[in-house]
Amino acid sequence: MVWANIIGLILVYLSVGYWLGGKLADRAPRPALLGGIVLVAAAFIAATPFAARPILDAALRGFDSISVGVVVGSFLAALALFAVPVTLLGAVSPFAIRLSLTELERSGAVAGRLYALSTVGSIIGTFVSALVTIQAFGTQRTMIGTAALLAGCSVLLLRRRAVPATIAAAGLLLVPAGVVKASSGLLFERESPYQYVSVVQWDDGTRVLQLNEGVAYHSMWRRGSVLTGQYWDLFAMLPPLLGHPARNMLVIGNAGGTIARMYGPFYPGVAIDGVELDPSVTEAGRRFLGLEDNPRLHVYTADGRPFLERTRNRYDLIVVDAYRQPYVPFYLATREFFELARRHLRPGGILALNVAKIPGDDRLTRAVDTTLLAVFPQVWRWPALRFNDLVMALDRPVPRSEGRGSTRERCQPSLDYAPTSSAAVSASSGTPVSKRLARPSSAVSSPRTYRP
């Protein structure tokens, strides 16, 4: 939906620009006017990186407070940031066609040639910016460089009058880029091919991994404890629920390695394959989030589903930590993906998923439950935290009475090993995690069994 808003608005602006450019070209077909349009568009593009932060911050604060969300926020942010430059650039094509027409009989050839050049330019601009300049120089300098190129093009039409503006736009490239998103305690930031990545340190020394808007935390590191007091701790209950000692585990959405770091002291015998799509996230984890604290963690830079397609390994536990709106990878929530995951489970294995939710809205969790039940004989949902549900799909069904007893008997020894600290407390109500796990009947919903 976010991308639909942005792409849809860009198309609206281009349509308005096409219409406006055609009207202006008929009324005043002068090269200087076209040069002025290009130069003004360049000025707005050069200003966008500097104006974007206050506009987007204001949108994020305002819409968080009234719970409208990222969808409407992205709509209005795109409306404010790109309306003028994209509309002006849309006016260039019809204006250029009008100026190029000298013979009516050749109008088709002229229009076709200009639109072909325009499309080729769009293709080159798309791939060069996405694959080269943003990765090498960042979004800010990419946009300033684009503005300088446009200003340079206007010199062909405005001659000397556009030279000062071109020099000024190019001069902005010499301004130190600074941080992309200034914030207190910023330790790391990177614009990767996939997203904006940052690590922020709080006053108490806790470090958190944030992506894009920074609304959610994707990994956490606490000095002196592998527990966090957040949803990552919930996965500590998985090995005791197996009917045998856990030998290995797959984590799809490894991020900064918080789950693997916790497993190091609690389950040192478990070999972990962590799959993370973005190498910049893995770098942040290694440098600031204790990713290498567990020597039995092996990190793969890959997409989760293709990794499962290629690997021949089978696992006792598969953890999927990738369901955070609005960035829910649809291909990791399909029946085909869950069938693939089940094929890579050892007999009696468990597929566990962290599903982020909005309080009072569990539609995403229910959708995941329903899809899982088409593949697994039994699914358990644990609404452990206000913003997180832990969903467990069992390769072999377990009676409720047996599940209650096994949870009490098997989980308690491992939890007694945990250090006594606030990190071992559930963030939802302050109740110790050990009590919640020892009494699953009060925290875990009834198992749901699928019968074809």
Secondary structure by P-SEA (a helix, b strand, c coil): caaaaaaaaaaaaaaaaaaaaaaaaaacccaaaaaaaaaaaaaaaaacccaaaaaaaaaaaaaaaacccaaaaaaaaaaaccaaaaaaaaaaaaaaaaaacccccaaaaaaaaaaaaaaaaaaaaaaaaaccccccccaaaaaaaaaaaaaaaacccccccaaaaaaaaaaaaacccccccccccccccccccccccbbbbccccbbbbbcccccccccccccccccccccccccccccccccccccbbbbcccccaaaaaaaccccccbbbbbbbccaaaaaaaaccccccccccbbbbcccaaaaaacccccccbbbbccccccccccccccaaaaaaaaaacccbbbbbbbcccccccaaaaaaaaaaaaacccbbbbbcccccbbbbbbbcccccaaaaaaaaaacaaaaaaacccccccccccccccaaaaaaccccccccbbbbcc
